[in-house]
């Protein structure tokens, strides 16, 4: 770790490379963030547009099925009303209606109790299509309770208007879930005497609707006014299943928010979670097309497109992953290339650093080659070369001067020693000469004193003293002349040496 830290803080090329890569990474991150942010918004917007188009197509498709059933039932209804007094004709119309429209799974024409007195308490002409669709079957009963107690019969009798029922709840366990278009039947006096019920199976409607979906894993749902599933790809949810009962079975709470919005007739989208996976549900109320003569009661239905988030953002997320991998790889490659090229460009600086270190340690003759670069580093190397050459030249001159000064110093030391020896010799010589002159001088002094004190002397004694004084004086004179000659010789030598 310490070695890695030294690498980052010690090498100029590494620091420059890191700064360049960091700056590029910041700019790249900003550009990618901006691009991906708006790309995600665009993807989401396109998904919403596709979902809206699919919703509109789904609503129109469902409504076309309902309109086809309504028109077929209406055509038969008006012909049937002219033959209400003939119960056998009711069987013909009921069967004919099932045969004429492939969307119709069954038709029941039922009357109030004892309407046909010769038919007993109840009369219902009921025909339905077999599971394979190959034959039309007659049945005497429908559901688990008497038909005049069932929802499809009771509600239109009360309201007196055509209506669509939500899925019926009182069917046999083996029966398919159906919705029923109900037409109240009135006699010539306007009294309601029965109901025509035309059935459409939810499974058939689901198969038709599921053919239109915006992506591979998306699907359409159609909720009834009570939250029941009129259309769903999972057939098990069409039998006594509502969106709210799913919450009782542990569904995510986000599902309730979407269901409440759909039940309120709102239009929009919500993010939900189903079985741990994220989905977007786009929804709008089911609206019916206005057609002349059509009774447009509010069904309270809501259609939705359940869109897996992976279908919306899957390609985007994969693209994001690829872009991030390419960006990371590119940054690493950029760092390596920056390090390589910057290191090569800074090699002269590394060489100059080592050369400067050797020069600082006294190797002034360190060779600095010519630079082949024409940039600032090349100029620095050439200038450093000139500085090194000038420094080496100056150092050589200083070394020569030092040698000369040392030589002169040596000569001066020799001369100094010779001068000291001469001085000692001179001192000894003067001492000896002084000692030698001291005796003659003393003798002269004694003789002079005696001469000065003698009043009368013999001429011979005087002559003898005078001769003695003269001899001693000549000795002193000879010594002094010899001293002067030595002084002249010393003075001459000093002049020559200077």
Backbone torsions as a table, in degrees:
resi	resn	phi	psi	omega
1	UNK	NA	-42.7	179.6
2	UNK	-66.2	-39.2	179.6
3	UNK	-65.4	-39.4	177.7
4	UNK	-65.7	-39.5	178.2
5	UNK	-63.9	-40.0	177.7
6	UNK	-65.4	-36.0	179.1
7	UNK	-62.9	-41.3	-178.7
8	UNK	-72.4	-34.8	-175.1
9	UNK	-95.4	-16.7	-173.9
10	UNK	-93.9	-39.6	-175.1
11	UNK	-89.5	127.2	180.0
12	UNK	-65.5	-40.1	-178.9
13	UNK	-62.3	-39.2	179.5
14	UNK	-66.2	-43.2	-179.2
15	UNK	-65.9	-41.6	178.3
16	UNK	-64.5	-43.0	179.7
17	UNK	-61.5	-43.7	179.9
18	UNK	-63.3	-40.4	179.1
19	UNK	-65.7	-42.7	178.6
20	UNK	-63.3	-46.7	-178.9
21	UNK	-64.4	-40.0	179.1
22	UNK	-63.1	-43.4	178.9
23	UNK	-64.0	-46.4	179.2
24	UNK	-62.8	-40.5	179.6
25	UNK	-63.2	-40.1	178.5
26	UNK	-65.0	-45.6	178.7
27	UNK	-64.2	-42.1	179.5
28	UNK	-65.0	-41.4	179.1
29	UNK	-63.1	-42.5	178.9
30	UNK	-63.1	-43.9	179.9
31	UNK	-65.1	-44.7	179.8
32	UNK	-64.8	-41.4	179.7
33	UNK	-61.4	-45.3	179.8
34	UNK	-63.2	-47.4	-178.4
35	UNK	-63.3	-47.1	-177.0
36	UNK	-69.5	-33.3	177.4
37	UNK	-61.4	-50.5	-179.0
38	UNK	-72.6	-29.9	176.1
39	UNK	-64.9	-41.8	178.7
40	UNK	-63.8	-40.5	177.6
41	UNK	-63.3	-40.1	179.8
42	UNK	-66.1	-43.3	178.4
43	UNK	-60.9	-43.5	179.8
44	UNK	-65.0	-40.3	179.4
45	UNK	-64.5	-42.5	178.1
46	UNK	-63.8	-39.1	177.6
47	UNK	-63.9	-39.1	178.2
48	UNK	-64.9	-43.0	179.0
49	UNK	-63.1	-43.4	179.3
50	UNK	-64.0	-40.0	178.9
51	UNK	-66.1	-41.6	179.0
52	UNK	-62.6	-42.8	178.2
53	UNK	-63.4	-40.8	178.5
54	UNK	-66.2	-39.4	177.6
55	UNK	-60.8	-47.0	-179.7
56	UNK	-62.9	-41.2	178.6
57	UNK	-65.4	-39.3	179.9
58	UNK	-65.6	-46.3	179.1
59	UNK	-60.0	-43.7	-178.9
60	UNK	-66.6	-38.0	179.1
61	UNK	-64.7	-45.8	178.4
62	UNK	-62.1	-43.9	-177.4
63	UNK	-66.3	-34.3	177.1
64	UNK	-63.7	-38.5	177.1
65	UNK	-64.0	-47.0	-179.5
66	UNK	-63.7	-41.4	-179.5
67	UNK	-64.6	-39.2	178.4
68	UNK	-61.5	-42.3	179.1
69	UNK	-66.9	-42.3	-179.3
70	UNK	-62.8	-44.3	-178.8
71	UNK	-67.4	-41.2	178.0
72	UNK	-62.7	-43.9	179.2
73	UNK	-65.5	-38.8	-180.0
74	UNK	-64.9	-41.3	178.9
75	UNK	-62.1	-43.9	179.3
76	UNK	-68.4	-36.7	-176.3
77	UNK	-59.7	-45.7	-177.0
78	UNK	-68.2	-34.5	175.5
79	UNK	-71.0	-38.1	-178.5
80	UNK	-64.4	-38.6	-175.9
81	UNK	-61.2	-20.5	178.9
82	UNK	-82.3	-8.1	-177.9
83	UNK	-128.2	37.0	-179.3
84	UNK	-66.4	-20.7	-178.9
85	UNK	-82.7	-3.3	-177.9
86	UNK	-117.8	100.0	-177.5
87	UNK	-65.1	-26.7	-179.8
88	UNK	-68.0	-30.7	178.7
89	UNK	-66.5	-25.8	179.7
90	UNK	-64.2	-36.1	176.7
91	UNK	-65.9	-40.5	180.0
92	UNK	-63.0	-44.8	-178.6
93	UNK	-68.4	-38.2	-179.6
94	UNK	-64.9	-46.8	179.7
95	UNK	-66.9	-44.1	-178.7
96	UNK	-60.3	-37.1	-180.0
97	UNK	-65.8	-41.2	178.7
98	UNK	-65.4	-38.6	-178.9
99	UNK	-70.7	-31.8	-171.5
100	UNK	-79.1	-23.1	-174.6
101	UNK	-129.8	118.6	-177.6
102	UNK	-69.0	-18.2	178.6
103	UNK	-75.0	-21.5	-174.6
104	UNK	-85.4	123.3	-178.9
105	UNK	-90.7	-23.4	-179.3
106	UNK	-171.3	160.9	179.2
107	UNK	-143.2	132.2	177.8
108	UNK	-125.1	127.0	173.7
109	UNK	-114.1	107.0	-173.0
110	UNK	-121.3	148.1	-177.0
111	UNK	-123.6	164.3	178.2
112	UNK	-60.2	152.1	179.7
113	UNK	-54.7	135.8	177.7
114	UNK	64.4	21.6	175.5
115	UNK	-65.1	-45.8	171.5
116	UNK	-99.8	101.9	-172.0
117	UNK	-62.0	-33.8	-179.0
118	UNK	-77.9	-6.3	179.8
119	UNK	-100.2	3.3	178.8
120	UNK	91.6	-160.8	-174.7
121	UNK	-67.0	-41.6	-175.4
122	UNK	-129.0	152.7	176.7
123	UNK	-142.7	127.3	176.6
124	UNK	-146.4	123.6	173.8
125	UNK	-95.2	106.5	-173.7
126	UNK	-126.6	125.2	176.4
127	UNK	-131.0	144.2	178.8
128	UNK	-142.2	158.9	-179.3
129	UNK	-84.5	139.6	179.1
130	UNK	-68.0	167.2	-177.3
131	UNK	-60.8	-34.1	178.7
132	UNK	-82.4	-14.7	-179.8
133	UNK	79.0	8.1	-175.2
134	UNK	-87.9	-17.2	-177.9
135	UNK	-145.4	158.8	178.6
136	UNK	-106.3	127.7	-173.2
137	UNK	-115.2	138.5	175.7
138	UNK	-94.8	140.8	177.7
139	UNK	-134.4	147.4	-179.9
140	UNK	-88.8	-22.5	-177.7
141	UNK	-130.4	167.5	-178.5
142	UNK	-146.0	115.0	179.4
143	UNK	86.1	-173.5	-175.8
144	UNK	-94.5	-10.6	-178.2
145	UNK	-124.8	162.2	176.6
146	UNK	-55.8	141.6	-172.2
147	UNK	-60.7	-32.7	-176.8
148	UNK	-74.0	-1.8	173.1
149	UNK	-106.7	-2.1	-176.6
150	UNK	-86.8	156.5	-172.8
151	UNK	-60.8	-41.6	-176.5
152	UNK	-65.5	-22.1	-179.6
153	UNK	-96.9	-41.1	-173.6
154	UNK	-68.4	-45.8	-173.5
155	UNK	-64.5	-50.0	178.4
156	UNK	-65.0	-28.6	176.8
157	UNK	-66.9	-33.9	178.8
158	UNK	-76.1	-45.7	-173.6
159	UNK	-82.1	-34.6	180.0
160	UNK	77.1	15.4	179.9
161	UNK	-129.0	155.0	175.7
162	UNK	-64.3	146.7	179.3
163	UNK	-159.1	158.9	173.0
164	UNK	-104.5	133.6	177.1
165	UNK	-91.5	154.1	167.7
166	UNK	-71.6	171.0	-179.0
167	UNK	-51.0	133.2	-177.9
168	UNK	-74.3	145.1	-175.0
169	UNK	-104.3	-13.8	-174.2
170	UNK	-106.5	43.8	178.9
171	UNK	-96.1	169.8	173.9
172	UNK	-66.0	154.7	-177.6
173	UNK	-61.8	-30.3	-177.2
174	UNK	-92.1	-0.4	-178.0
175	UNK	-81.2	149.9	176.0
176	UNK	-74.9	148.7	177.1
177	UNK	-71.9	135.1	-176.3
178	UNK	-133.8	158.3	163.9
179	UNK	-115.5	151.4	-170.7
180	UNK	-128.6	133.7	172.0
181	UNK	-93.2	120.4	-172.2
182	UNK	-111.7	130.5	176.4
183	UNK	-120.9	115.4	176.9
184	UNK	-68.8	139.5	-179.1
185	UNK	-102.1	129.5	-179.8
186	UNK	-120.3	146.7	177.4
187	UNK	-83.0	-172.7	-176.3
188	UNK	-64.2	-21.9	-179.8
189	UNK	-90.9	-1.6	179.7
190	UNK	89.5	7.3	179.6
191	UNK	-83.5	134.2	179.7
192	UNK	-75.1	122.1	-174.1
193	UNK	-119.4	-8.1	-179.3
194	UNK	179.5	-172.7	-176.6
195	UNK	-141.9	138.6	168.7
196	UNK	-100.8	121.2	178.7
197	UNK	-114.4	124.3	-178.9
198	UNK	-114.0	122.1	-172.3
199	UNK	-96.9	143.0	171.4
200	UNK	-128.7	125.7	-179.0
201	UNK	-75.6	141.3	177.5
202	UNK	-64.7	-36.5	179.9
203	UNK	-62.1	-43.2	177.9
204	UNK	-63.6	-42.6	179.3
205	UNK	-64.7	-38.1	178.8
206	UNK	-64.3	-42.7	-179.8
207	UNK	-62.6	-37.0	179.4
208	UNK	-68.2	-45.8	-175.7
209	UNK	-70.0	-38.2	-176.2
210	UNK	-68.3	-11.8	176.6
211	UNK	-69.4	-18.8	178.6
212	UNK	-108.9	110.8	177.6
213	UNK	-150.2	145.5	-173.5
214	UNK	-75.5	-18.6	-179.3
215	UNK	-148.9	173.5	-173.5
216	UNK	-61.8	-40.3	-173.5
217	UNK	-104.9	3.9	177.8
218	UNK	-82.9	164.3	178.2
219	UNK	-156.4	161.9	-178.6
220	UNK	-101.2	148.5	173.4
221	UNK	-132.1	148.0	176.2
222	UNK	-128.8	118.7	-178.9
223	UNK	-99.9	137.6	173.9
224	UNK	-78.6	179.0	-176.4
225	UNK	-65.5	-21.7	179.5
226	UNK	-100.5	8.6	179.8
227	UNK	88.4	4.2	178.2
228	UNK	-75.0	155.5	-179.2
229	UNK	-86.7	111.9	172.9
230	UNK	-84.4	-33.1	177.2
231	UNK	-135.4	128.3	176.3
232	UNK	-161.5	141.0	-179.2
233	UNK	-66.1	-24.0	177.9
234	UNK	-90.9	105.4	-175.2
235	UNK	-60.7	-24.9	-178.7
236	UNK	-67.1	-21.9	-179.3
237	UNK	-83.1	-7.0	-178.2
238	UNK	-88.0	-8.8	-177.9
239	UNK	-106.4	104.3	177.4
240	UNK	54.2	39.9	-178.3
241	UNK	-126.3	132.1	174.7
242	UNK	-124.4	167.1	179.2
243	UNK	-65.5	-26.5	-178.2
244	UNK	-80.4	-30.5	176.3
245	UNK	-69.5	-23.8	175.4
246	UNK	-64.3	-33.6	177.5
247	UNK	-64.9	-34.8	177.6
248	UNK	-67.9	-22.7	-179.4
249	UNK	-94.8	14.8	175.0
250	UNK	95.8	16.6	178.2
251	UNK	-67.8	157.5	-178.4
252	UNK	-65.6	140.8	-179.7
253	UNK	-59.4	-23.3	179.8
254	UNK	-62.8	-23.5	178.4
255	UNK	-65.8	-33.4	-179.7
256	UNK	-67.5	-38.5	179.3
257	UNK	-62.9	-42.1	178.5
258	UNK	-66.6	-40.8	-179.7
259	UNK	-65.2	-41.6	179.5
260	UNK	-62.3	-41.2	179.5
261	UNK	-65.1	-39.1	179.6
262	UNK	-68.9	-41.1	178.7
263	UNK	-66.8	-26.4	179.1
264	UNK	-82.1	-0.4	178.4
265	UNK	77.9	22.1	-179.4
266	UNK	-82.8	165.3	176.8
267	UNK	-124.2	133.5	-179.2
268	UNK	161.8	-150.4	178.5
269	UNK	-151.2	155.8	176.2
270	UNK	-143.1	154.7	178.2
271	UNK	-96.4	123.4	-176.4
272	UNK	-127.4	169.0	177.6
273	UNK	-127.1	127.5	178.7
274	UNK	-127.6	121.0	-179.9
275	UNK	53.6	38.4	176.2
276	UNK	82.3	-3.6	179.7
277	UNK	-105.7	148.7	-178.0
278	UNK	-89.1	137.2	178.9
279	UNK	-136.2	158.5	166.5
280	UNK	-112.3	130.9	175.5
281	UNK	-111.8	119.6	177.1
282	UNK	-101.9	131.0	-172.4
283	UNK	-141.3	158.1	172.9
284	UNK	-159.2	155.0	-179.0
285	UNK	-67.7	148.5	178.7
286	UNK	-78.4	115.4	179.7
287	UNK	-113.2	144.1	-176.6
288	UNK	-104.7	144.2	179.9
289	UNK	-71.5	141.9	178.6
290	UNK	-80.1	120.5	176.8
291	UNK	-128.5	140.1	-177.4
292	UNK	-57.6	130.2	179.0
293	UNK	84.2	1.7	-177.9
294	UNK	-93.0	134.9	178.5
295	UNK	-87.5	113.9	-173.8
296	UNK	-100.9	69.9	173.7
297	UNK	-78.5	154.1	179.2
298	UNK	-76.9	122.4	180.0
299	UNK	-83.8	-20.7	-177.7
300	UNK	73.1	17.2	-179.6
301	UNK	-86.3	159.3	176.0
302	UNK	-141.5	133.5	-178.5
303	UNK	-106.8	141.6	-178.7
304	UNK	-139.7	153.3	173.5
305	UNK	-112.5	117.3	176.8
306	UNK	-91.4	113.8	-169.5
307	UNK	-115.7	110.2	178.2
308	UNK	-59.3	136.7	-179.9
309	UNK	-60.5	-31.1	179.9
310	UNK	-68.5	-30.8	176.2
311	UNK	-68.9	-32.3	-179.8
312	UNK	-79.5	-50.5	-172.4
313	UNK	-109.7	7.0	-177.9
314	UNK	-60.3	-52.4	178.8
315	UNK	-63.9	-37.8	179.2
316	UNK	-64.0	-44.3	180.0
317	UNK	-65.2	-39.2	177.1
318	UNK	-66.3	-40.8	176.1
319	UNK	-62.2	-41.1	178.5
320	UNK	-60.6	-42.5	179.7
321	UNK	-63.3	-45.0	179.5
322	UNK	-62.9	-43.0	-179.6
323	UNK	-63.3	-41.8	179.7
324	UNK	-65.3	-40.7	177.3
325	UNK	-63.2	-43.2	178.4
326	UNK	-64.4	-40.6	-179.8
327	UNK	-63.9	-45.2	179.9
328	UNK	-64.0	-45.0	178.2
329	UNK	-61.9	-41.4	179.3
330	UNK	-63.8	-39.7	179.4
331	UNK	-66.5	-41.8	177.8
332	UNK	-63.1	-44.8	178.5
333	UNK	-62.9	-41.4	177.6
334	UNK	-61.3	-41.5	179.4
335	UNK	-62.2	-43.1	179.9
336	UNK	-66.3	-43.0	179.3
337	UNK	-65.6	-41.8	177.4
338	UNK	-60.4	-46.0	179.9
339	UNK	-60.9	-42.4	-178.6
340	UNK	-64.6	-51.6	-175.3
341	UNK	-71.0	-40.5	179.6
342	UNK	-66.7	-39.0	177.9
343	UNK	-61.8	-41.8	179.0
344	UNK	-65.7	-39.1	180.0
345	UNK	-70.2	-25.3	-178.4
346	UNK	-96.7	2.5	177.7
347	UNK	-56.1	-41.7	176.1
348	UNK	-58.2	-36.1	178.9
349	UNK	-67.2	-39.4	176.6
350	UNK	-62.9	-41.2	178.3
351	UNK	-63.9	-43.1	179.6
352	UNK	-65.6	-34.5	178.5
353	UNK	-63.5	-45.7	178.7
354	UNK	-65.5	-40.4	179.4
355	UNK	-64.3	-41.7	178.4
356	UNK	-62.7	-37.4	178.3
357	UNK	-65.0	-42.1	178.9
358	UNK	-67.3	-38.9	177.7
359	UNK	-63.8	-40.7	179.3
360	UNK	-64.0	-25.8	178.4
361	UNK	-88.2	7.2	173.3
362	UNK	104.9	0.1	178.6
363	UNK	-89.1	77.3	-173.6
364	UNK	-74.3	-13.9	179.5
365	UNK	-93.3	16.8	178.9
366	UNK	-57.4	121.1	-176.6
367	UNK	-75.5	135.1	175.7
368	UNK	-115.3	113.0	-177.4
369	UNK	-73.2	165.3	175.1
370	UNK	-69.9	145.7	179.6
371	UNK	-91.5	140.5	176.2
372	UNK	-95.3	-0.5	177.7
373	UNK	-92.2	147.5	-178.0
374	UNK	-111.9	13.6	179.6
375	UNK	-95.1	-166.3	-177.1
376	UNK	-62.0	-35.8	-180.0
377	UNK	-67.2	-39.8	176.5
378	UNK	-63.0	-42.4	177.2
379	UNK	-63.1	-39.0	178.8
380	UNK	-63.2	-42.4	-179.3
381	UNK	-64.2	-42.8	179.4
382	UNK	-64.8	-42.8	178.0
383	UNK	-64.5	-38.3	178.1
384	UNK	-65.9	-36.4	177.0
385	UNK	-62.6	-45.4	178.8
386	UNK	-62.9	-40.2	178.3
387	UNK	-63.2	-41.4	-179.9
388	UNK	-65.8	-40.6	179.3
389	UNK	-65.5	-43.4	178.6
390	UNK	-64.1	-39.9	179.4
391	UNK	-66.3	-42.3	178.9
392	UNK	-62.6	-41.0	179.1
393	UNK	-63.6	-44.7	-179.6
394	UNK	-64.5	-39.7	179.1
395	UNK	-65.2	-39.8	177.1
396	UNK	-61.1	-43.8	178.8
397	UNK	-62.5	-41.0	178.8
398	UNK	-64.8	-36.7	178.8
399	UNK	-66.2	-42.4	177.3
400	UNK	-61.4	-45.4	179.1
401	UNK	-62.2	-38.2	178.9
402	UNK	-64.1	-41.7	178.2
403	UNK	-62.5	-43.1	179.3
404	UNK	-64.4	-42.1	179.3
405	UNK	-65.1	-38.3	177.6
406	UNK	-63.7	-39.8	178.8
407	UNK	-63.5	-44.6	178.8
408	UNK	-65.3	-38.2	178.5
409	UNK	-62.3	-40.6	178.7
410	UNK	-63.1	-42.0	178.4
411	UNK	-64.1	-39.9	179.5
412	UNK	-65.2	-37.7	178.0
413	UNK	-65.0	-38.9	177.5
414	UNK	-64.8	-45.4	179.4
415	UNK	-62.3	-39.3	-179.6
416	UNK	-63.9	-44.4	178.4
417	UNK	-62.7	-40.2	178.0
418	UNK	-63.6	-40.7	179.5
419	UNK	-63.1	-41.3	178.4
420	UNK	-63.0	-40.7	178.8
421	UNK	-65.8	-40.9	178.5
422	UNK	-63.7	-40.0	-179.7
423	UNK	-64.0	-40.9	178.8
424	UNK	-66.1	-38.9	178.7
425	UNK	-64.2	-40.9	179.5
426	UNK	-63.8	-42.9	-179.7
427	UNK	-62.4	-42.1	-179.8
428	UNK	-66.8	-39.2	180.0
429	UNK	-63.5	-46.4	179.9
430	UNK	-62.5	-37.4	179.3
431	UNK	-63.5	-44.4	179.5
432	UNK	-64.6	-43.5	-179.9
433	UNK	-63.0	-39.9	179.8
434	UNK	-63.6	-42.0	179.8
435	UNK	-64.7	-38.6	-178.8
436	UNK	-69.0	-35.6	-179.7
437	UNK	-77.1	-19.4	-173.3
438	UNK	-66.3	-39.5	-178.6
439	UNK	-67.3	-49.5	177.4
440	UNK	-59.9	-40.6	-179.4
441	UNK	-62.7	-39.8	-178.8
442	UNK	-65.9	-39.9	179.0
443	UNK	-64.8	-44.8	178.5
444	UNK	-59.3	-43.4	-179.0
445	UNK	-63.1	-39.4	-179.8
446	UNK	-67.2	-44.3	-178.7
447	UNK	-63.6	-40.8	178.6
448	UNK	-63.3	-40.2	179.8
449	UNK	-64.4	-41.2	-179.9
450	UNK	-67.0	-39.7	178.8
451	UNK	-63.5	-35.4	-177.9
452	UNK	-73.2	-22.7	-177.9
453	UNK	-97.7	-14.0	179.2
454	UNK	-81.3	124.9	177.3
455	UNK	-86.3	-42.7	-179.1
456	UNK	-138.4	131.2	-179.4
457	UNK	-144.1	160.2	174.6
458	UNK	-75.3	146.7	-177.5
459	UNK	-63.7	-30.9	179.9
460	UNK	-65.7	-42.9	178.3
461	UNK	-62.6	-40.2	-178.6
462	UNK	-67.5	-44.1	-179.7
463	UNK	-62.3	-39.0	179.1
464	UNK	-62.9	-42.4	178.2
465	UNK	-65.4	-40.6	-178.5
466	UNK	-65.3	-42.2	177.9
467	UNK	-62.3	-39.1	179.7
468	UNK	-64.7	-43.3	178.8
469	UNK	-61.7	-42.3	-178.1
470	UNK	-62.5	-41.7	-179.3
471	UNK	-64.7	-43.7	179.9
472	UNK	-65.7	-35.3	178.2
473	UNK	-66.7	-39.5	177.8
474	UNK	-64.2	-38.6	176.9
475	UNK	-59.9	-46.6	-179.4
476	UNK	-62.3	-42.0	-178.3
477	UNK	-63.1	-42.2	179.6
478	UNK	-63.1	-41.4	177.7
479	UNK	-62.5	-42.7	-180.0
480	UNK	-65.4	-41.6	178.6
481	UNK	-62.7	-42.6	178.3
482	UNK	-61.2	-39.3	177.9
483	UNK	-64.9	-40.2	179.5
484	UNK	-65.7	-40.5	179.3
485	UNK	-63.5	-42.4	176.4
486	UNK	-61.1	-39.8	178.8
487	UNK	-63.6	-39.9	179.3
488	UNK	-65.4	-43.1	179.2
489	UNK	-61.3	-43.0	178.2
490	UNK	-62.9	-41.4	-179.0
491	UNK	-65.3	-38.6	178.7
492	UNK	-64.6	-43.1	178.7
493	UNK	-61.5	-43.1	-178.8
494	UNK	-64.3	-36.7	179.4
495	UNK	-66.6	-39.6	177.2
496	UNK	-66.8	-42.4	179.4
497	UNK	-65.0	-37.4	178.7
498	UNK	-66.6	NA	NA
